[in-house]
Amino acid sequence: MNQQIAIDFASRAAFARKLGAEAGQRAADKAEQEDPEFRAKALDFIVAYIRQQGEARGEDATNAAVLAGIKPRDQRAFGPVYKTAIKRGLIRVVGYVPRVRGHGSAGGKMYAAGQGAA
């Protein structure tokens, strides 16, 4: 007799997002220990970059920040920066794109300027 195993994909996805958010927060905290201005510099740069481009992939904005010298040891530190920018209305998600570093996996976001003041 075959038994099917029930997999709750929604719960697994929520758990994975939670773990990712926690890892990003730890990375941002460490980046700020090394450079107390990390979050402020990263936020200013990313918002300005997206506004200048009109629309931009998150990975492109992050890569540009790194090239500009905003270099945390772990690039997951940028995750909380994007979250703050969205929460403040400085940027908004306008679409989804394949990830470059994820080898084409889902989850890449396209951003545009929001209505919030910088």
C-alpha positions as CSV (number, residue, x, y, z in Angstrom):
1,M,0.0,0.0,0.0
2,N,1.3,3.4,-1.0
3,Q,1.0,6.3,1.5
4,Q,1.3,9.8,0.4
5,I,3.2,12.3,2.5
6,A,1.6,15.6,2.9
7,I,3.9,18.5,2.5
8,D,2.8,22.0,3.6
9,F,4.7,24.1,1.1
10,A,3.2,27.4,2.4
11,S,4.6,26.7,5.9
12,R,8.0,25.7,4.5
13,A,8.1,28.8,2.3
14,A,7.2,31.0,5.3
15,F,9.9,29.3,7.4
16,A,12.5,29.8,4.7
17,R,11.6,33.5,4.4
18,K,11.9,33.9,8.2
19,L,15.3,32.2,8.2
20,G,16.4,34.5,5.3
21,A,15.2,37.6,7.1
22,E,17.0,36.6,10.3
23,A,20.2,36.0,8.3
24,G,19.9,39.3,6.6
25,Q,19.4,41.1,10.0
26,R,22.5,39.4,11.5
27,A,24.5,40.4,8.4
28,A,23.3,44.0,8.7
29,D,24.1,44.1,12.4
30,K,27.7,42.8,11.7
31,A,28.1,45.3,8.8
32,E,27.1,48.1,11.2
33,Q,29.6,46.9,13.8
34,E,32.3,47.3,11.2
35,D,30.9,50.5,9.8
36,P,28.4,52.3,12.0
37,E,27.2,54.3,8.9
38,F,26.5,51.2,6.8
39,R,22.7,51.2,6.8
40,A,22.5,55.0,6.2
41,K,25.0,54.9,3.4
42,A,23.4,51.8,1.8
43,L,19.9,53.3,2.1
44,D,20.9,56.6,0.5
45,F,22.8,54.9,-2.3
46,I,20.2,52.3,-3.2
47,V,17.4,54.9,-3.2
48,A,19.4,57.3,-5.3
49,Y,20.4,54.6,-7.7
50,I,16.9,53.3,-8.3
51,R,15.6,56.9,-8.7
52,Q,18.3,57.6,-11.2
53,Q,17.7,54.4,-13.2
54,G,13.8,54.8,-13.2
55,E,13.6,51.0,-12.5
56,A,16.3,48.7,-11.4
57,R,16.8,45.1,-10.4
58,G,17.8,44.8,-6.7
59,E,20.9,42.8,-7.6
60,D,22.0,45.6,-9.9
61,A,21.5,48.3,-7.2
62,T,23.3,46.1,-4.7
63,N,26.2,45.5,-7.1
64,A,26.5,49.2,-7.8
65,A,26.6,49.9,-4.0
66,V,29.4,47.4,-3.6
67,L,31.3,49.0,-6.5
68,A,30.8,52.4,-4.9
69,G,32.6,51.1,-1.8
70,I,29.6,50.0,0.4
71,K,31.0,46.5,1.0
72,P,29.6,44.5,3.9
73,R,31.3,41.1,4.3
74,D,27.9,39.4,3.6
75,Q,25.7,41.0,1.0
76,R,22.6,39.7,2.8
77,A,23.1,42.8,4.9
78,F,21.4,44.8,2.1
79,G,18.1,42.9,2.7
80,P,17.1,44.9,5.7
81,V,18.1,48.1,3.8
82,Y,15.6,47.3,1.0
83,K,13.0,46.4,3.6
84,T,13.5,49.8,5.3
85,A,13.3,51.7,2.0
86,I,10.0,49.9,1.1
87,K,8.5,50.5,4.5
88,R,9.4,54.3,4.3
89,G,7.9,54.4,0.8
90,L,11.2,55.4,-0.8
91,I,11.1,52.5,-3.3
92,R,8.5,50.0,-4.3
93,V,8.5,46.6,-6.0
94,V,7.2,46.9,-9.6
95,G,8.0,43.3,-10.8
96,Y,9.9,40.1,-10.4
97,V,12.9,39.0,-12.4
98,P,15.2,36.0,-12.5
99,R,18.1,36.3,-10.1
100,V,21.6,36.6,-11.5
101,R,23.4,35.2,-8.5
102,G,20.7,32.6,-8.0
103,H,21.5,31.2,-11.4
104,G,18.1,32.3,-12.8
105,S,16.1,31.2,-9.8
106,A,12.9,33.0,-8.8
107,G,12.9,35.8,-6.3
108,G,14.7,38.7,-8.0
109,K,12.8,42.0,-7.6
110,M,12.5,45.0,-9.9
111,Y,12.2,48.3,-8.0
112,A,11.1,51.9,-8.9
113,A,11.1,55.1,-6.8
114,G,8.4,55.4,-4.3
115,Q,6.5,58.5,-3.2
116,G,8.3,58.9,0.2
117,A,10.8,61.7,0.6
118,A,14.4,60.8,1.0
